[in-house]
Amino acid sequence: MNQPSSLNHPIVKESFRIIDQEIGQHNLSLLEYQIARRVIHSTADFEFINLLKFSPNSIAIGVNALRKKTPIITDVTMVKQGIVNLVARTFHNPIITAIEKAPNPLPGKTRTETGLLECYQQYPQGIYVIGNAPTALLALCQQITQTKLKPSLIIGVPVGFVSVLESKKSLEQIDIPQIRADGRKGGSSVAAAIINALIVLAWENNP
């Protein structure tokens, strides 16, 4: 495989240098920090150094799943747009967007929630990347508990006030490889930054 020496633009590298200077000491592992640093680069919010939580081996599991071209399921189009270029340059994983799967939501459910449940039926082992829809994350966690079919990885970083804390707590309580942002912060840019960081790790360290 003819791989580039780096997927990171020089401006990104300079931003990382500045972030490293300002962060100083931290308690994350080397790989966890590489993901947190990309999130901080995307948001200019240094609180993410403490908000991001990683289940054991979640990074290695995510990297392995990406290399196997596991489908990536995003909750909304903005997350897809944030990762599509890097996916196209690397492993060419299929990207499916939940909200686009459900033009007609089920009664009492949002389009994103309906679409995500449909995606789970089709791609139970997928990589799920949720940056905007806490109800979709809650529904996914409930389905996993009921069916026992486990996604390869869940990136759960919805943003906002309604059901956000509940959805992240629900994710925390299930035995699934996961990367999440505790508290109310998150969003499409955070979700995309996490999966992009995993892609870079998978690609630049690919044997």
N, C-alpha and C positions, 0 to 999 in steps of 0.2 A: 504494500500500500504506500503510495507516494504521499507522504504527509507533510504539511507545512510545519516549519519550526515552531510557529506559534499562531494561534487563532486570534490573539489579542492585538488590536490596533495600537500603534504607538501612543496615542492619546490615552487609551485605557491603561496602558502600562505606567504612564506618568501619573495618572490618577491613583493607581494602586500604590505607587511610591509615596504619594502625599498621605493617603489613608494609613499606610504602614507607620509613617512618622507620627500621625496624630493618635493612633490607637495605642502604640507602645505595647505594654504587657497585657496579656489576655489569657483566658483559661481554655480556649478552644484548641483542638488538635490542629495539625498542619492542614489537613484536608478540610476540616470544618471551617477553618479560618479563610481558606480560599473561596469557599461558598459565601461566607458572611461578607467578605471584602467586596465581592461582586454585587451583592445586595446593597451594601453601603454606597458603592459607586453609582448604582442605579437610582438611589433615593436621596443621597446626601444626608442620611439619617444614621448617626452612629449608635443609636439605641439598639439596632439590630444585632450588634455584637453580643448582647445579652438576651435578646428576645428569641433568637433562633434556637431550636431544640432538635437534636438528632437522636433517633433511636439507634441502638447498637448495630453496627455494620451497615447502616442505611446508605452511606455513600458508596461503599464497595458493591452493594446489591444494586443500587441505581446505575452505577457505571457498567456493571455486567449486563444489566437489562438493556441499556442503550446499545452496547456492542452487539447484542443479539437482535437488534432492530425491533425491539418490543414496541408496539403501538403506544403513542403518547396521546392521552385524552385530556384536553383542556376544557375548562368550564365555559369560557367565553372567547370570542374572536380576538380580543386584544392580547390575550396570552399567546394564542397561536401566532399572531403577527410578530410578537417579540422573540419567537424562537425559530420561525420557519427558515430564515436565511442560514443560521448555523446548522440546523438539521440537514439542509440541502447540501451544505459543504462537507458534511461528515458521514453519518451513518444512514441517512435517508429513511429514518423511521416514519411510518405512517403517522400523520397527525389528524386526530378526529376532534371536532369541537362539539361539545354537548348541545349548546343552544341551537346549533344548525341542524341537529338531528330531530328537533321537536317543534315543527311549525304549529302544532296543536297540542298545548299542554294538557296533561291529565287533570281531572277535576281536583281543585284544591292544591295543585302543584304549579310551580313556575315552569317556564319552558326549559330553563337550564336544569332544574331538578329532574324533569321528565326525560330530557335528553341524556343526562348522566346515568339514570337508571337503565335506559336502553343500551347505552354504551357498556355498562357493566354486564349486561346479559351477553353482549357480543364479544367483549374483550375483558373477561374477568381478571386476567393476568397482566393487564396493561399498566402503564405508568400514568397515574392520575395527578393532574396539576390544576389546583383550584385556587384562584386568586381573588374571586369576586363573589361567589355564590355560597354563603354559609348553609342555606337550606339544602343545596346539592351535596355539600360535604356531610351534613347530618344524614341525609337519605342514603348516601353511599355507606357510611358507617353502620347504619341500621341493616342494610342489605348484607354487608359482610358478616355481621353478627348472626344473621338468620341463615345464610347459605354456606358460610365457612369457606367460600372461594376467595382467595387472597390475591389482591393486586401485587405486582412486583414492588411498587413504591407508591406512596401517597405524599405529595407535596401540598400541605394544607395551610394556606396563608390568606384566607378571605379577610377583607377589610370592612370596617363599619361598626354598627352599633346593635342591629337586630340579629339575634341568633349567632353572632360571631363567636363570642366566648363559649357558648354552649357547643358549637360545632367543633371547636378546637379541643375542648374538654372531651367530647365524644371520641375524637380521633386519638387523643392521648391514652384513652382507656382500652383501645383494642390493640391486639398483638399483630401489628402490621409494620413493616419497614416504613419509616416516615420521617419527613422533615417538616417542621411547622414553625410558625411564628406566634408565640404566646401574646396574649393581649389583643387589643383592637386593631393594631397596625397590620398591614399586608398590602394586597392589591396585585394588579396585573403585572406591574413592573417588578415586584418582588418575586412573584411566581416564575416569570420568565427568566429573571436573573439566576434563580436557583437551578432551573433545568439547564440553562446555558452554561453555568459553572460546571455542572456534572458532565455536560457534553465535552467541554474543554478538557476536563480531567480524563475522561474516557479516551479521547482522541490523542492527546499529546503523550499519554502513557501507554498507548496501545502497542503490545509487542508485535 
